Amino acid sequence: MDSAPIYDDKAEVRGNLDLTKADWQRAAEPDADPDGEYVEIAFVPHTDGNTYVAMRNSKYTGPEDTVLVFTMSEWDAFVEGAKAGEFDEPW
């Protein structure tokens, strides 16, 4: 049995997002260390008419650094899961 090829359905989207104008947001307390390491997200419009959620590490912000890309449906599912406690510690 052949396995299906690995397919990155957002590879083309990621390559065509203009992240230079992204308004990056981070979940940090107002008195948090400005040089700390945080998860940042940005809602980025694409030429295909959709808005995508880009996520990165605040310490790695260069154009060659990794950015994860999620559809709004994926992001909404993540947020709802977090609200429902799906990521809470099990103890």
C-alpha positions as CSV (number, residue, x, y, z in Angstrom):
1,M,0.0,0.0,0.0
2,D,1.4,3.4,-1.0
3,S,1.2,6.2,1.5
4,A,-0.2,9.5,0.4
5,P,2.3,12.2,-0.3
6,I,2.8,14.8,2.3
7,Y,0.9,17.9,1.2
8,D,1.3,21.3,2.7
9,D,-1.9,23.0,1.7
10,K,-0.7,26.4,2.9
11,A,2.7,26.5,1.3
12,E,1.5,28.7,-1.6
13,V,-0.5,30.9,0.8
14,R,2.5,31.3,3.1
15,G,4.7,32.3,0.2
16,N,2.2,35.0,-0.9
17,L,1.4,36.6,2.4
18,D,2.8,40.1,2.9
19,L,4.0,40.0,6.5
20,T,6.0,43.2,6.2
21,K,2.8,45.1,7.0
22,A,1.4,42.7,9.6
23,D,0.2,44.1,12.9
24,W,1.8,41.5,15.3
25,Q,0.1,41.1,18.6
26,R,1.4,39.3,21.7
27,A,-0.4,38.0,24.8
28,A,1.8,39.5,27.5
29,E,1.1,41.4,30.7
30,P,1.6,45.2,30.4
31,D,4.6,45.0,32.7
32,A,6.1,42.0,30.9
33,D,9.8,42.2,29.7
34,P,9.7,43.8,26.3
35,D,12.7,41.7,25.3
36,G,11.1,38.5,26.4
37,E,10.2,35.6,24.2
38,Y,6.5,35.5,23.2
39,V,4.1,34.0,20.7
40,E,2.9,36.6,18.3
41,I,-0.1,36.5,15.9
42,A,-1.3,38.7,13.1
43,F,-4.4,38.6,11.0
44,V,-3.2,39.0,7.5
45,P,-5.3,39.5,4.4
46,H,-4.4,37.6,1.3
47,T,-4.9,38.4,-2.4
48,D,-7.3,35.4,-2.5
49,G,-9.8,37.4,-0.4
50,N,-9.3,35.4,2.7
51,T,-7.7,36.5,6.0
52,Y,-5.2,34.1,7.5
53,V,-3.7,34.0,11.0
54,A,0.1,34.1,11.1
55,M,1.9,32.9,14.2
56,R,5.6,33.4,15.1
57,N,8.1,33.5,17.9
58,S,8.9,37.1,18.9
59,K,12.6,36.3,18.9
60,Y,12.6,35.1,15.3
61,T,11.1,37.8,13.2
62,G,13.3,37.8,10.0
63,P,11.9,36.9,6.6
64,E,13.7,33.6,6.7
65,D,12.3,32.6,10.1
66,T,9.4,30.2,10.6
67,V,5.8,31.5,10.5
68,L,2.9,29.2,11.0
69,V,-0.2,30.0,9.0
70,F,-3.8,29.0,9.9
71,T,-7.1,29.5,8.2
72,M,-9.7,31.4,10.2
73,S,-11.6,28.2,10.7
74,E,-8.5,26.5,12.2
75,W,-7.9,29.5,14.4
76,D,-11.5,29.6,15.6
77,A,-11.3,25.9,16.5
78,F,-8.1,26.5,18.4
79,V,-9.6,29.4,20.4
80,E,-12.8,27.5,21.2
81,G,-10.7,24.5,22.3
82,A,-8.7,26.8,24.6
83,K,-11.9,28.3,26.1
84,A,-13.2,24.8,26.7
85,G,-10.1,23.7,28.5
86,E,-8.8,21.3,25.9
87,F,-5.2,22.5,26.6
88,D,-5.4,22.6,30.4
89,E,-3.0,20.6,32.4
90,P,-4.6,17.2,33.2
91,W,-3.8,17.2,36.9
